[in-house]
């Protein structure tokens, strides 16, 4: 299941997450649109993905991720092919809305649901290993996409990526993934024939806590839910904006090839940081981990904003990468710790409605500020402040008491 999740995330993150930064400038130049106009499409994409997460959350909890992943991969693949054939600005927005529907069905939500159902005691390690797929997608697909665009053109790259998306995700979803251990006569963490309980029944990782059902209304009445929402809106707003504009920002100082290499360095650092954290996160307080990641991300962005020396650019990009993957991972771990595995996708989808919609404003805001000021400095400063505020908010994301 971990390997299946890695393969799916390589494709869905490499194309559906990192890919926007690679095609941002080529789309802008091909159609003579402003950077803020193209960035708005990315904002719509992530915002609509948040709505999509809410819609599919309960379905995944009840029926598993397989069928929704097949449907989503077909939709996304078709959307990327269409993206190479647009002629009007409204076509761009329409296709990006279509892409968002496919991406939310094939990215973190269904994969995290899979890992949450298969692991309890070693969930952090399993999730850290699985999410290496996020970073591998950036390492493998970003340079490949850049090379194809330069040598074969934007249209060929978009068509090829769309086909690749469907050809990889569909077989994995149909023939490898099983929604729950019970489907194979197993139990979480692979411990014998009956589930193991933690030492303390009141622990948030006890079997009783993890199999407790939460409705959307019950979750929304807890402080923890809103602490998660606020913290990850702020943190992800800065993260998404930097990743989408990273190629454009670094390309000015490092050139296209150098910027693509820096993106790959970011993804490589993400793997290193996530694997290192995975070995200890199951013994650590998830909120402290999140705070450390938020503050490190803010420091890296500030460094990029005010010092464009080549060495600084690479070091700060590397530090950003170390925190990037762990921020995404710890969000899922906190949700699973607070609301268990039975209702994970239901609550994850509801938090996604807020966090993805709010964070989606980041790429557009960065593009708008760039169009007005001609620099990313102001935008990056704002996002660094957001990261500091996120570190304060996440303190309140503790496992809540059951609400009836």
C-alpha positions in Angstrom: 0.0 0.0 0.0 2.9 2.4 0.8 4.5 1.6 -2.6 1.2 2.2 -4.4 0.8 5.5 -2.7 4.3 6.5 -3.7 3.7 5.8 -7.3 0.4 7.7 -7.4 1.9 10.7 -5.7 4.9 10.8 -8.0 2.5 11.4 -10.9 -0.2 13.5 -9.1 2.3 15.8 -7.4 4.8 16.0 -10.3 2.1 17.0 -12.7 -0.7 18.3 -10.6 1.3 20.2 -8.0 4.8 21.1 -9.2 3.7 21.2 -12.8 2.0 24.6 -12.5 5.3 26.3 -11.7 6.9 24.8 -14.9 4.1 25.8 -17.3 3.3 29.2 -15.7 5.7 31.3 -17.8 5.2 29.3 -21.1 1.5 29.7 -20.9 1.9 33.4 -20.2 4.2 34.0 -23.1 2.3 31.7 -25.5 -0.9 33.7 -25.1 0.4 37.1 -23.9 -1.5 37.1 -20.7 -0.4 38.8 -17.5 1.2 36.8 -14.7 -1.7 37.5 -12.3 -4.2 36.3 -14.9 -2.4 33.0 -15.3 -1.8 32.8 -11.5 -5.6 33.2 -11.0 -6.2 30.0 -12.8 -3.9 28.2 -10.3 -5.8 29.9 -7.5 -9.1 28.6 -8.9 -7.6 25.2 -9.3 -6.6 24.8 -5.6 -9.8 26.5 -4.4 -12.0 24.2 -6.4 -9.8 21.2 -5.2 -10.8 22.2 -1.6 -14.5 22.1 -2.5 -13.9 18.7 -4.2 -12.2 17.3 -1.1 -15.4 18.1 0.9 -17.6 16.4 -1.7 -15.6 13.2 -2.0 -14.5 12.9 1.7 -17.5 10.9 3.0 -17.5 8.7 -0.2 -13.9 7.7 0.4 -14.6 6.8 4.0 -17.4 4.6 3.0 -16.3 3.0 -0.3 -12.5 3.4 -0.4 -10.3 5.4 -2.8 -10.0 3.0 -5.8 -13.0 4.0 -8.0 -12.6 7.7 -7.3 -8.9 7.6 -8.3 -9.7 5.9 -11.7 -12.4 8.6 -12.5 -10.1 11.4 -11.4 -7.1 10.2 -13.4 -9.2 10.1 -16.6 -10.6 13.7 -15.9 -7.1 15.1 -15.2 -5.5 13.4 -18.2 -8.2 14.8 -20.5 -7.9 18.3 -18.9 -4.1 18.5 -19.5 -4.6 17.5 -23.1 -7.2 20.2 -23.5 -4.9 22.7 -21.9 -2.6 22.5 -24.9 -5.4 23.5 -27.2 -6.9 26.6 -25.4 -7.1 30.0 -27.2 -9.0 32.2 -24.9 -8.4 33.2 -21.2 -11.7 31.8 -20.1 -10.7 28.5 -21.7 -7.8 28.5 -19.3 -10.0 28.9 -16.3 -12.5 26.3 -17.5 -9.8 23.7 -18.0 -8.2 24.4 -14.7 -11.5 23.9 -12.9 -11.8 20.5 -14.7 -8.2 19.7 -13.7 -9.0 20.4 -10.1 -11.8 17.8 -10.1 -9.4 15.2 -11.3 -6.5 16.2 -9.1 -8.4 16.1 -5.8 -9.6 12.5 -6.6 -6.0 11.3 -7.2 -3.8 13.2 -4.7 -3.3 13.5 -1.0 -6.8 12.9 0.3 -7.3 9.3 -1.1 -3.7 8.3 -0.5 -3.7 9.6 3.1 -6.9 7.8 3.7 -5.3 4.6 2.5 -2.3 5.0 4.8 -4.4 6.1 7.8 -6.6 3.0 7.5 -3.6 0.7 7.2 -1.5 2.1 10.0 -2.0 3.4 13.6 1.0 2.9 15.8 3.6 3.5 12.9 1.4 5.9 10.9 4.0 8.7 10.9 6.7 6.4 9.5 4.4 4.9 6.9 3.1 8.4 5.8 6.6 9.8 5.6 7.7 7.0 3.3 4.5 7.3 1.2 4.9 11.0 0.8 8.4 10.7 -0.7 6.3 10.3 -3.8 5.4 14.0 -3.6 9.0 15.0 -3.8 10.0 12.3 -6.3 7.4 13.8 -8.6 9.2 17.2 -8.4 12.6 15.6 -8.9 11.6 13.4 -11.9 8.8 15.2 -13.7 9.8 18.9 -13.4 13.1 18.6 -15.3 11.5 16.2 -17.8 8.7 18.7 -18.4 11.1 21.6 -18.8 13.2 19.6 -21.3 10.1 18.6 -23.3 8.8 22.2 -23.4 12.1 23.6 -24.6 12.7 20.9 -27.2 9.2 19.9 -28.4 7.0 22.7 -27.3 4.3 23.4 -24.7 1.5 21.5 -26.5 3.5 18.2 -26.8 4.5 18.4 -23.1 0.9 18.9 -22.0 -0.5 16.1 -24.1 2.3 13.7 -22.9 1.7 14.5 -19.3 -2.0 14.0 -19.6 -1.6 10.6 -21.1 1.1 9.7 -18.5 -1.2 10.6 -15.6 -3.9 8.2 -16.6 -1.6 5.4 -17.7 0.1 5.3 -14.3 -2.8 5.9 -11.8 -5.5 3.7 -13.3 -3.6 0.3 -13.1 -2.4 1.1 -9.5 -5.9 1.9 -8.4 -7.5 -1.1 -10.0 -5.0 -3.8 -9.3 -2.9 -2.9 -6.3 -4.8 -0.7 -3.8 -7.0 -2.2 -1.2 -9.0 0.3 0.9 -8.6 -1.4 4.3 -6.6 -4.2 5.9 -9.8 -6.1 6.5 -10.1 -6.5 2.7 -7.1 -8.9 2.8 -8.0 -10.4 6.2 -5.4 -8.2 8.0 -5.4 -5.5 10.6 -3.7 -2.1 11.0 0.1 -2.2 11.3 0.0 -5.9 10.3 -0.1 -7.2 13.9 -1.4 -10.7 13.8 -5.0 -11.5 13.4 -6.5 -9.0 15.9 -5.8 -5.3 16.4 -3.3 -4.3 19.1 -4.4 -1.6 21.5 -2.2 1.1 22.9 -1.3 0.9 26.6 -3.8 3.6 27.5 -7.4 3.5 26.2 -7.7 7.2 26.6 -4.8 7.7 24.1 -5.8 9.4 20.8 -4.1 6.4 19.1 -6.1 3.8 21.0 -8.3 1.5 18.9 -11.4 2.9 20.5 -10.4 6.5 19.7 -9.3 5.7 16.1 -12.6 3.9 15.3 -14.8 6.6 16.8 -17.1 8.2 14.2 -17.1 12.0 13.8 -19.7 13.9 11.7 -18.8 17.1 10.0 -21.0 19.0 12.5 -19.3 17.5 15.5 -15.8 18.2 14.2 -16.7 21.8 13.3 -17.8 22.4 16.9 -14.2 21.7 18.2 -11.4 24.2 18.7 -9.0 21.7 17.2 -10.7 21.8 13.9 -10.5 25.5 13.5 -6.9 25.6 14.8 -6.0 23.1 12.1 -7.8 25.2 9.5 -6.2 28.5 10.4 -2.7 27.1 10.9 -2.6 25.3 7.5 -4.4 28.1 5.6 -1.5 30.4 6.6 1.3 27.9 6.1 0.0 26.5 2.8 -0.7 29.9 1.4 3.0 30.7 1.5 4.0 27.3 0.4 1.8 27.1 -2.6 2.6 30.6 -3.8 6.4 30.0 -3.6 6.1 26.6 -5.4 4.0 28.1 -8.2 6.3 31.1 -8.7 9.5 29.3 -7.9 10.6 28.8 -11.5 9.7 32.3 -12.4 11.5 33.8 -9.4 14.6 31.7 -9.6 14.8 31.8 -13.3 15.5 35.5 -13.2 18.7 34.8 -11.2 19.7 31.3 -12.2 18.3 30.8 -15.7 15.8 28.2 -16.8 18.1 25.2 -16.3 19.3 26.5 -13.0 15.8 27.2 -11.7 14.7 23.7 -12.8 17.6 22.3 -10.9 16.7 24.3 -7.8 13.1 22.9 -8.0 14.5 19.4 -8.1 16.8 20.4 -5.1 13.7 21.5 -3.2 12.0 18.2 -3.9 15.2 16.2 -2.9 15.4 18.2 0.3 11.7 17.4 0.9 12.5 13.7 0.7 15.5 14.0 3.1 13.5 16.0 5.6 10.5 13.7 5.5 12.5 10.5 5.8 14.5 11.9 8.7 11.3 13.1 10.5 9.6 9.8 9.7 12.0 7.9 11.9 11.1 9.9 15.0 7.7 11.6 14.4 5.7 8.7 16.0 7.4 9.5 19.3 7.1 13.3 19.0 4.3 15.9 19.5 2.8 16.6 16.1 2.1 20.2 17.0 5.7 20.9 17.9 6.8 19.4 14.7 4.4 21.6 12.8 5.6 24.7 14.6 9.2 24.0 13.8 8.3 23.5 10.1 6.3 26.7 9.9 9.1 28.8 11.4 11.7 27.2 9.2 9.6 27.8 6.1 9.2 31.5 7.1 12.9 31.9 7.6 13.7 30.4 4.2 11.2 32.7 2.4 12.6 35.8 4.1 16.1 34.8 3.1 15.0 34.5 -0.5 13.2 37.8 -0.4 16.2 39.8 0.7 19.3 38.1 -0.5 19.5 36.8 -4.1 23.1 35.7 -4.0 23.4 32.3 -5.9 24.5 30.4 -2.8 21.8 31.9 -0.7 19.2 31.0 -3.3 20.2 27.4 -3.2 20.6 27.1 0.6 17.2 28.8 1.3 15.5 26.7 -1.4 17.0 23.6 0.3 15.8 24.6 3.7 12.3 25.4 2.3 12.3 21.9 0.9 13.2 20.3 4.2 10.1 21.8 5.8 7.7 21.5 2.8 7.0 17.8 2.8 6.7 17.6 6.6 4.1 20.4 6.7 1.8 18.4 4.4 2.5 15.2 6.3 1.9 16.6 9.8 -1.4 18.1 8.7 -2.7 14.6 8.0 -1.1 13.2 11.2 -2.8 15.8 13.3 -6.2 15.2 11.7 -5.8 11.5 12.2 -4.7 11.9 15.8 -7.7 14.2 16.6 -10.5 12.5 14.6 -9.3 8.9 14.0 -9.2 6.7 10.9 -12.9 5.9 10.4 -13.8 9.6 9.8 -10.4 10.7 8.4 -11.5 11.6 4.9 -14.7 13.2 6.1 -12.8 15.6 8.4 -9.9 16.0 6.0 -12.2 17.0 3.2 -13.9 19.6 5.4 -10.6 21.1 6.5 -9.6 21.0 2.8 -12.6 23.2 1.9 -11.1 25.9 4.0 -7.4 25.3 3.8 -7.2 24.7 0.1 -9.6 27.6 -0.7 -7.8 30.0 1.5 -4.3 28.9 0.6 -5.2 29.0 -3.1 -5.2 32.8 -2.8 -1.4 32.7 -2.4 -0.4 32.1 -6.0 -2.8 34.8 -7.2 -1.7 37.2 -4.5 2.0 36.7 -5.3 1.3 37.2 -9.1 -0.8 40.4 -8.4 1.9 41.9 -6.1 4.5 41.1 -8.7 2.6 42.8 -11.4 2.2 45.9 -9.2 5.8 46.1 -7.8 7.8 44.1 -10.3 9.3 42.0 -7.5 8.4 39.1 -5.3 10.0 40.7 -2.1 6.7 42.1 -0.6 4.8 38.9 -1.3 7.5 36.7 0.3 7.6 38.9 3.3 3.9 38.6 3.8 4.1 34.8 3.5 6.9 34.6 6.1 4.6 36.5 8.5 1.8 34.0 7.7 4.2 31.1 8.7 4.9 32.7 12.1 1.2 33.1 12.8 0.6 29.5 11.8 3.1 28.4 14.4 0.9 30.1 17.0 -2.4 28.7 15.8 -1.3 25.1 15.6 -0.7 25.0 19.4 -4.5 24.7 19.8 -4.9 21.7 17.5 -5.0 19.1 20.4 -7.2 15.9 20.3 -10.7 17.1 21.3 -13.2 15.5 23.6 -16.1 13.6 22.0 -19.0 15.9 21.2 -22.5 14.3 21.2 
